Amino acid sequence: MKRSLKLITVYCSLIPVLSACGAPATAGPLLVPVTSTALASPSAAATPSPLPSPTQTPTPTLGPTATETPLPTLELSTLEAFEPALDVWDGQPTYLGDSQPGFYFRVQFNPRVWGLTQDNYGQPALGHRDIETCILAPVGPRGMPPGTQVEHETRQIGKLFFKINTVLTNGQRQFVTYQAGDKIIFTGFQVNFTDQIDACLADAEAVLATLTSVPKSLATPIP
């Protein structure tokens, strides 16, 4: 009897221990903190920022339209109060291989229409007093600029027959060259112009009509 009571006492003392060693209590659901954003209604959700509109490329400002460079103003010889009816211009022929040594060309010009000046290469030339861009200058063998057309003719001017070459671009006259010889010298001239073309050529041919040769020893020096 005492033995039974003792076993009961031991068993009862073990009950709390067995309870503590039993299966653990079932874990409850994992609670995740909910932010205020998650609780907000869909309408309250943050609206994404609109994409920036592409920057418009500024329209470049065009500079001034390029214009053709004007020819420099000719510096003509001074017109004296008592000019002769015709003045003399002597120069070296431009085709030396076709000319006799020791001879120059000579032309005569009206000093009230023409004045001695220099061309773009610094060579003596005649500049028209009333047609600013009309220039008569000596010229030798040369090629023609690309994209140009050339009209050829032979015509008598004064006592000599001239080979005349009219250079055109898109049908517009650019300049005219003249070559002639008197069996002593052979030389060439070029007439440049931009406007009043017919008047310029007429006055230039009046000068070319006087073309002749003169011994170098008798040539008039260019002032």
C-alpha positions in Angstrom: 0.0 0.0 0.0 2.7 2.4 0.9 4.5 1.3 -2.3 1.4 2.2 -4.4 1.1 5.6 -2.8 4.7 6.2 -3.4 4.3 5.4 -7.2 1.3 7.6 -7.4 3.2 10.5 -5.8 6.2 10.0 -8.2 3.8 9.8 -11.2 2.0 13.0 -10.2 5.3 14.8 -9.7 6.2 13.9 -13.3 3.0 15.3 -14.9 4.2 18.9 -15.0 7.5 17.8 -16.5 5.8 15.7 -19.2 3.5 18.6 -20.0 6.6 20.8 -20.5 8.2 18.2 -22.7 5.2 17.7 -24.9 4.7 18.9 -28.5 5.0 22.7 -28.7 2.0 24.8 -29.2 1.0 25.3 -32.8 2.5 28.6 -34.1 0.0 31.2 -35.0 -0.1 33.0 -38.4 2.9 35.1 -39.2 1.9 38.7 -38.9 3.4 41.0 -41.5 3.4 44.7 -40.8 1.1 46.4 -43.2 2.2 49.8 -44.4 -0.2 52.7 -44.8 0.4 52.5 -48.6 -0.8 49.0 -48.8 -3.9 50.0 -46.9 -4.6 52.9 -49.2 -7.3 52.5 -51.8 -6.2 52.2 -55.5 -7.3 55.7 -56.2 -5.0 57.0 -53.5 -2.0 55.2 -55.0 0.8 57.5 -56.2 0.3 58.5 -59.8 3.5 58.0 -61.8 5.1 61.2 -63.1 4.5 61.9 -66.7 7.4 61.3 -69.1 9.2 64.6 -70.0 8.3 65.8 -73.5 11.2 65.6 -76.0 13.1 68.9 -76.2 12.4 70.6 -79.5 15.6 71.3 -81.5 15.9 75.0 -82.0 15.7 76.1 -85.6 19.2 77.4 -86.6 19.4 81.0 -87.6 20.8 81.4 -91.0 23.4 84.0 -91.7 23.3 86.5 -94.5 23.1 85.0 -98.0 26.5 84.8 -99.7 26.7 87.4 -102.4 29.2 87.7 -105.2 32.2 89.7 -104.3 32.2 92.9 -106.3 35.1 93.8 -108.4 37.4 96.5 -107.0 36.9 100.0 -108.2 39.3 100.8 -111.0 41.8 103.6 -110.5 41.9 105.3 -113.9 44.5 107.7 -115.2 43.5 111.3 -114.6 41.6 113.0 -117.4 43.5 116.1 -118.3 41.7 119.3 -119.4 43.4 119.3 -122.8 43.5 115.6 -123.8 44.3 114.7 -127.4 41.6 113.1 -129.5 43.4 109.7 -129.2 46.0 108.5 -126.8 48.5 105.7 -127.4 48.9 102.5 -125.5 51.9 100.3 -126.3 52.7 96.9 -124.8 54.5 93.6 -125.3 52.7 91.1 -127.5 51.2 88.2 -125.6 52.2 85.5 -128.2 56.0 86.1 -128.3 56.6 82.9 -130.2 54.5 84.1 -133.1 55.9 87.7 -133.0 59.2 89.2 -134.3 61.5 90.2 -131.5 61.9 93.8 -130.7 58.3 94.9 -131.5 55.4 95.9 -129.4 51.7 96.2 -130.1 50.1 99.7 -130.3 46.5 100.7 -130.0 44.9 104.1 -129.8 42.0 105.0 -127.5 39.8 108.0 -126.7 41.0 109.2 -123.2 37.5 110.5 -122.5 36.2 107.0 -122.8 39.1 104.9 -121.5 41.7 105.4 -118.8 44.9 103.4 -118.3 44.7 101.2 -115.2 45.7 97.7 -114.1 43.9 94.4 -114.4 43.6 91.8 -111.6 47.1 90.6 -112.2 48.7 94.0 -112.0 49.2 94.3 -115.7 48.4 97.5 -117.7 44.9 97.6 -119.0 42.2 100.0 -120.2 39.2 100.7 -117.9 36.0 102.3 -119.2 35.2 105.6 -117.6 31.4 105.2 -117.9 31.0 101.4 -117.6 32.6 100.5 -114.3 33.3 96.8 -114.9 34.3 97.1 -118.6 38.0 96.3 -118.9 40.2 95.7 -122.0 43.4 93.8 -121.1 46.1 91.9 -122.9 45.8 88.1 -122.7 47.9 85.2 -123.9 47.2 81.5 -124.4 44.8 80.2 -121.7 42.3 77.4 -121.0 38.6 78.0 -120.6 36.9 77.7 -117.2 35.0 74.4 -116.6 31.3 74.4 -117.4 31.6 77.1 -120.1 30.8 77.2 -123.8 32.8 79.0 -126.4 31.5 80.6 -129.6 34.1 81.1 -132.3 34.1 83.6 -135.2 36.6 85.4 -137.4 35.7 89.0 -138.2 37.5 92.0 -139.6 37.9 94.9 -137.2 39.8 97.8 -138.7 42.4 96.5 -141.1 43.0 93.2 -139.4 41.0 90.0 -139.1 40.5 88.9 -135.5 39.7 85.5 -134.0 36.9 86.2 -131.6 36.0 83.8 -128.8 32.8 84.5 -126.8 32.8 82.6 -123.5 29.3 81.8 -122.1 27.9 80.1 -118.9 24.3 78.9 -119.2 24.0 81.0 -122.3 25.1 84.2 -120.6 28.2 86.0 -121.9 31.1 86.0 -119.4 33.9 87.6 -121.4 35.3 87.8 -125.0 38.8 87.3 -126.3 40.3 88.7 -129.5 43.5 87.6 -131.2 45.1 89.2 -134.3 48.4 89.9 -136.0 49.9 92.2 -138.6 52.6 89.7 -139.8 55.0 91.3 -137.4 53.4 90.7 -134.0 50.5 88.4 -132.9 48.7 89.4 -129.7 45.5 88.9 -127.8 43.1 90.9 -125.7 40.3 90.1 -123.3 37.2 92.2 -122.6 35.6 91.7 -119.2 32.2 93.1 -118.2 29.1 92.5 -116.0 26.6 94.9 -117.6 26.1 97.1 -120.6 27.8 94.3 -122.5 27.1 95.5 -126.1 28.2 99.1 -125.3 31.4 97.8 -123.7 32.3 95.5 -126.6 31.5 98.3 -129.2 33.9 100.7 -127.4 36.6 97.9 -127.0 36.4 97.1 -130.7 36.9 100.7 -131.6 40.2 100.5 -129.8 41.2 97.1 -131.3 40.5 98.6 -134.8 43.7 100.6 -134.4 45.9 97.6 -133.6 49.4 97.7 -135.2 53.0 97.0 -134.4 55.7 99.4 -133.4 59.5 99.0 -132.8 60.2 98.7 -129.1 62.6 101.6 -129.4 59.7 103.9 -130.4 57.2 102.5 -127.9 55.6 104.9 -125.5 56.5 104.0 -121.9 53.6 103.3 -119.6 53.4 106.0 -116.9 
